[in-house]
Amino acid sequence: MGMVMVRCPQTGRAIPTGIKIDRDSFRRRPVFYSRTHCPTCQIDHTWFAQDAWVHEAGRVERRAAEDSHMERV
């Protein structure tokens, strides 16, 4: 389970949408758009599902560790 994230068009920072879902379920959802309040620039951003991704903290940390290991080999 992870958090759906989008990129703030003003700052380029990743922002959470408040939607929790697993990657496979998110990929199976029909195309949709939504609106999320940005805590960085304090405005609402409209976004499409194709512009979003699911952030799963453990998965990212494992990938970073694997990449680091590969660089040393």
C-alpha positions in Angstrom: 0.0 0.0 0.0 1.3 3.4 -0.9 0.4 7.0 -1.4 -0.5 8.4 -4.8 1.8 11.3 -5.6 1.8 14.1 -8.2 4.3 16.8 -9.0 3.6 20.4 -8.2 3.7 22.3 -11.5 4.9 25.5 -9.7 7.8 24.0 -7.7 8.4 20.5 -9.2 8.2 18.9 -5.8 6.3 15.6 -5.2 3.1 16.1 -3.2 0.8 13.5 -1.7 -2.7 13.4 -2.9 -4.2 11.7 0.2 -5.1 8.6 -1.8 -3.7 5.3 -0.4 -3.7 2.4 -2.8 -1.4 -0.4 -4.1 0.4 -0.1 -7.4 -1.6 -2.8 -9.2 -4.9 -1.5 -8.2 -3.9 2.0 -9.2 -2.8 0.8 -12.7 -6.2 -1.0 -13.2 -8.3 2.1 -12.4 -9.9 3.9 -15.4 -8.4 7.2 -16.5 -9.5 9.9 -14.2 -8.6 13.4 -13.1 -8.6 14.8 -9.6 -7.7 17.9 -7.6 -5.2 18.1 -4.7 -4.3 20.9 -2.4 -0.6 21.6 -2.5 1.0 22.3 0.9 4.0 23.9 -0.8 2.4 26.7 -2.9 -1.0 26.6 -1.1 -3.2 26.2 -4.3 -5.2 23.3 -5.7 -3.7 21.4 -8.6 -5.7 19.4 -11.1 -4.0 16.3 -12.3 -4.6 13.2 -14.4 -3.9 9.6 -13.3 -1.3 9.2 -16.0 0.7 12.0 -14.3 0.6 10.3 -10.9 2.5 7.5 -9.3 2.3 5.3 -6.2 5.0 5.9 -3.7 5.8 2.9 -1.5 8.6 3.9 0.9 10.0 0.5 1.5 10.1 -0.3 -2.2 12.1 2.9 -3.0 14.5 2.4 -0.2 15.2 -1.2 -1.4 15.8 0.0 -4.9 18.2 2.7 -3.7 20.1 0.1 -1.7 20.2 -2.3 -4.7 21.5 0.5 -7.0 24.1 1.5 -4.5 25.3 -2.2 -4.3 25.5 -2.4 -8.1 27.7 0.7 -8.3 30.2 -0.9 -6.0 30.4 -4.2 -8.0 
